[in-house]
Amino acid sequence: MSGRDGGGGGQLEKLRRLIDDRGKLAPIARLVDAHVLSLEPGRVLVRYAVKPEFMHPGRAVQGGIVTVYADMAMALAAHTLCDEGEFLATSQLSISFLEPVTQGPVLGEGSVVKRGRSTFFMEAVVRDGEGRDLARATSVGMSRKIKPK
């Protein structure tokens, strides 16, 4: 990863606690049964479920769900570099579906390619259990400070 260094210490530790405390996961993460397998600054590996209700009539996971897998991995990777009180808002996302997702679980590997002052450039790959690439995505996100209530 290139770009600015530093930051993220508090957020990284918060995210590490998600590995063991699934009750604090966002509802969408619970929906796709996300399990954070590894976290390091700018990089994550997440396992996701492939549920029957995610399938379209062609017996593959609907593309929006595959996009969730990739987007979540990229956002989590970015959040490992965010400061306390900072969050990421995706402003652009592009995904290529390489193979249909027909069974699971699948793995999403997200990484930050570059971080500027407030802009993150990210990428993700969604793979099956045998390591085949099923989808690849890139994303741009902007960091924002959470305003106190």
Contacts in CASP RR format, 6 or more apart in sequence:
PFRMAT RR
TARGET T0000
AUTHOR 0000-0000-0000
METHOD contacts of the structure
MODEL  1
MSGRDGGGGGQLEKLRRLIDDRGKLAPIARLVDAHVLSLEPGRVLVRYAV
KPEFMHPGRAVQGGIVTVYADMAMALAAHTLCDEGEFLATSQLSISFLEP
VTQGPVLGEGSVVKRGRSTFFMEAVVRDGEGRDLARATSVGMSRKIKPK
1 41 0 8 1.000
1 42 0 8 1.000
1 43 0 8 1.000
1 111 0 8 1.000
1 112 0 8 1.000
1 113 0 8 1.000
1 114 0 8 1.000
1 115 0 8 1.000
2 113 0 8 1.000
2 114 0 8 1.000
3 114 0 8 1.000
3 115 0 8 1.000
3 116 0 8 1.000
4 115 0 8 1.000
4 116 0 8 1.000
4 117 0 8 1.000
6 81 0 8 1.000
7 81 0 8 1.000
7 82 0 8 1.000
7 83 0 8 1.000
8 41 0 8 1.000
8 80 0 8 1.000
8 81 0 8 1.000
8 82 0 8 1.000
8 83 0 8 1.000
8 84 0 8 1.000
9 83 0 8 1.000
10 83 0 8 1.000
10 84 0 8 1.000
11 79 0 8 1.000
11 80 0 8 1.000
11 81 0 8 1.000
11 82 0 8 1.000
11 83 0 8 1.000
11 84 0 8 1.000
11 86 0 8 1.000
12 39 0 8 1.000
12 41 0 8 1.000
12 80 0 8 1.000
12 81 0 8 1.000
15 36 0 8 1.000
15 39 0 8 1.000
15 44 0 8 1.000
15 76 0 8 1.000
15 79 0 8 1.000
15 80 0 8 1.000
16 39 0 8 1.000
17 24 0 8 1.000
18 24 0 8 1.000
18 25 0 8 1.000
18 36 0 8 1.000
19 35 0 8 1.000
19 36 0 8 1.000
19 37 0 8 1.000
19 39 0 8 1.000
22 30 0 8 1.000
22 35 0 8 1.000
23 30 0 8 1.000
25 34 0 8 1.000
28 68 0 8 1.000
28 72 0 8 1.000
29 72 0 8 1.000
32 48 0 8 1.000
32 49 0 8 1.000
32 65 0 8 1.000
32 68 0 8 1.000
32 69 0 8 1.000
32 72 0 8 1.000
33 48 0 8 1.000
33 49 0 8 1.000
33 51 0 8 1.000
33 105 0 8 1.000
34 46 0 8 1.000
34 47 0 8 1.000
34 48 0 8 1.000
34 72 0 8 1.000
35 46 0 8 1.000
35 47 0 8 1.000
35 48 0 8 1.000
36 44 0 8 1.000
36 45 0 8 1.000
36 46 0 8 1.000
36 76 0 8 1.000
37 45 0 8 1.000
37 46 0 8 1.000
37 47 0 8 1.000
37 107 0 8 1.000
38 44 0 8 1.000
38 45 0 8 1.000
39 76 0 8 1.000
39 80 0 8 1.000
40 80 0 8 1.000
41 80 0 8 1.000
41 81 0 8 1.000
42 77 0 8 1.000
42 78 0 8 1.000
42 80 0 8 1.000
42 81 0 8 1.000
42 111 0 8 1.000
42 112 0 8 1.000
43 77 0 8 1.000
43 80 0 8 1.000
43 109 0 8 1.000
43 110 0 8 1.000
43 111 0 8 1.000
43 112 0 8 1.000
44 73 0 8 1.000
44 76 0 8 1.000
44 77 0 8 1.000
44 80 0 8 1.000
44 109 0 8 1.000
44 110 0 8 1.000
44 111 0 8 1.000
45 73 0 8 1.000
45 107 0 8 1.000
45 108 0 8 1.000
45 109 0 8 1.000
45 110 0 8 1.000
46 69 0 8 1.000
46 72 0 8 1.000
46 73 0 8 1.000
46 76 0 8 1.000
46 107 0 8 1.000
46 108 0 8 1.000
46 109 0 8 1.000
46 110 0 8 1.000
47 105 0 8 1.000
47 106 0 8 1.000
47 107 0 8 1.000
47 108 0 8 1.000
48 69 0 8 1.000
48 72 0 8 1.000
48 104 0 8 1.000
48 105 0 8 1.000
48 106 0 8 1.000
48 107 0 8 1.000
48 108 0 8 1.000
49 104 0 8 1.000
49 105 0 8 1.000
50 61 0 8 1.000
50 101 0 8 1.000
50 102 0 8 1.000
50 103 0 8 1.000
50 104 0 8 1.000
50 105 0 8 1.000
50 106 0 8 1.000
54 61 0 8 1.000
54 62 0 8 1.000
54 65 0 8 1.000
55 61 0 8 1.000
55 62 0 8 1.000
56 62 0 8 1.000
59 102 0 8 1.000
60 100 0 8 1.000
60 101 0 8 1.000
60 102 0 8 1.000
61 100 0 8 1.000
61 101 0 8 1.000
61 102 0 8 1.000
63 97 0 8 1.000
65 101 0 8 1.000
66 95 0 8 1.000
66 97 0 8 1.000
66 101 0 8 1.000
66 126 0 8 1.000
66 134 0 8 1.000
66 135 0 8 1.000
67 93 0 8 1.000
67 95 0 8 1.000
67 135 0 8 1.000
67 137 0 8 1.000
69 106 0 8 1.000
69 108 0 8 1.000
69 124 0 8 1.000
69 126 0 8 1.000
69 135 0 8 1.000
70 93 0 8 1.000
70 95 0 8 1.000
70 108 0 8 1.000
70 110 0 8 1.000
70 124 0 8 1.000
70 125 0 8 1.000
70 126 0 8 1.000
70 135 0 8 1.000
70 136 0 8 1.000
70 137 0 8 1.000
70 139 0 8 1.000
71 90 0 8 1.000
71 93 0 8 1.000
71 124 0 8 1.000
71 137 0 8 1.000
71 139 0 8 1.000
73 108 0 8 1.000
73 109 0 8 1.000
73 110 0 8 1.000
73 124 0 8 1.000
73 126 0 8 1.000
74 90 0 8 1.000
74 93 0 8 1.000
74 110 0 8 1.000
74 111 0 8 1.000
74 122 0 8 1.000
74 123 0 8 1.000
74 124 0 8 1.000
74 137 0 8 1.000
74 139 0 8 1.000
75 88 0 8 1.000
75 90 0 8 1.000
75 122 0 8 1.000
75 139 0 8 1.000
76 110 0 8 1.000
77 110 0 8 1.000
77 111 0 8 1.000
77 112 0 8 1.000
77 122 0 8 1.000
77 124 0 8 1.000
78 88 0 8 1.000
78 112 0 8 1.000
78 115 0 8 1.000
78 120 0 8 1.000
78 122 0 8 1.000
78 141 0 8 1.000
78 143 0 8 1.000
79 87 0 8 1.000
79 88 0 8 1.000
80 112 0 8 1.000
81 112 0 8 1.000
81 115 0 8 1.000
81 120 0 8 1.000
82 88 0 8 1.000
82 143 0 8 1.000
85 145 0 8 1.000
85 146 0 8 1.000
86 143 0 8 1.000
86 144 0 8 1.000
86 145 0 8 1.000
86 146 0 8 1.000
87 143 0 8 1.000
87 144 0 8 1.000
87 146 0 8 1.000
88 120 0 8 1.000
88 141 0 8 1.000
88 142 0 8 1.000
88 143 0 8 1.000
88 144 0 8 1.000
89 141 0 8 1.000
89 142 0 8 1.000
89 143 0 8 1.000
89 144 0 8 1.000
90 139 0 8 1.000
90 140 0 8 1.000
90 141 0 8 1.000
91 140 0 8 1.000
91 141 0 8 1.000
91 142 0 8 1.000
92 139 0 8 1.000
92 140 0 8 1.000
92 141 0 8 1.000
93 137 0 8 1.000
93 138 0 8 1.000
93 139 0 8 1.000
93 140 0 8 1.000
94 137 0 8 1.000
94 138 0 8 1.000
94 139 0 8 1.000
95 135 0 8 1.000
95 136 0 8 1.000
95 137 0 8 1.000
96 135 0 8 1.000
96 136 0 8 1.000
96 137 0 8 1.000
97 134 0 8 1.000
97 135 0 8 1.000
98 133 0 8 1.000
98 134 0 8 1.000
98 135 0 8 1.000
98 136 0 8 1.000
99 128 0 8 1.000
99 132 0 8 1.000
99 133 0 8 1.000
99 134 0 8 1.000
99 135 0 8 1.000
100 134 0 8 1.000
101 126 0 8 1.000
101 128 0 8 1.000
101 134 0 8 1.000
101 135 0 8 1.000
103 128 0 8 1.000
104 128 0 8 1.000
104 129 0 8 1.000
105 129 0 8 1.000
106 126 0 8 1.000
106 127 0 8 1.000
106 128 0 8 1.000
106 129 0 8 1.000
106 134 0 8 1.000
107 126 0 8 1.000
107 127 0 8 1.000
107 128 0 8 1.000
107 129 0 8 1.000
107 131 0 8 1.000
108 124 0 8 1.000
108 125 0 8 1.000
108 126 0 8 1.000
108 127 0 8 1.000
109 124 0 8 1.000
109 125 0 8 1.000
109 127 0 8 1.000
110 122 0 8 1.000
110 123 0 8 1.000
110 124 0 8 1.000
110 125 0 8 1.000
111 122 0 8 1.000
111 123 0 8 1.000
111 124 0 8 1.000
112 120 0 8 1.000
112 121 0 8 1.000
112 122 0 8 1.000
113 121 0 8 1.000
113 122 0 8 1.000
113 123 0 8 1.000
114 120 0 8 1.000
114 121 0 8 1.000
115 121 0 8 1.000
118 142 0 8 1.000
118 143 0 8 1.000
118 144 0 8 1.000
119 140 0 8 1.000
119 141 0 8 1.000
119 142 0 8 1.000
119 143 0 8 1.000
120 139 0 8 1.000
120 140 0 8 1.000
120 141 0 8 1.000
120 142 0 8 1.000
120 143 0 8 1.000
121 138 0 8 1.000
121 139 0 8 1.000
121 140 0 8 1.000
121 141 0 8 1.000
122 138 0 8 1.000
122 139 0 8 1.000
122 140 0 8 1.000
122 141 0 8 1.000
123 136 0 8 1.000
123 137 0 8 1.000
123 138 0 8 1.000
123 139 0 8 1.000
124 136 0 8 1.000
124 137 0 8 1.000
124 138 0 8 1.000
124 139 0 8 1.000
125 133 0 8 1.000
125 135 0 8 1.000
125 136 0 8 1.000
125 137 0 8 1.000
126 133 0 8 1.000
126 134 0 8 1.000
126 135 0 8 1.000
126 136 0 8 1.000
126 137 0 8 1.000
127 133 0 8 1.000
127 134 0 8 1.000
128 134 0 8 1.000
END
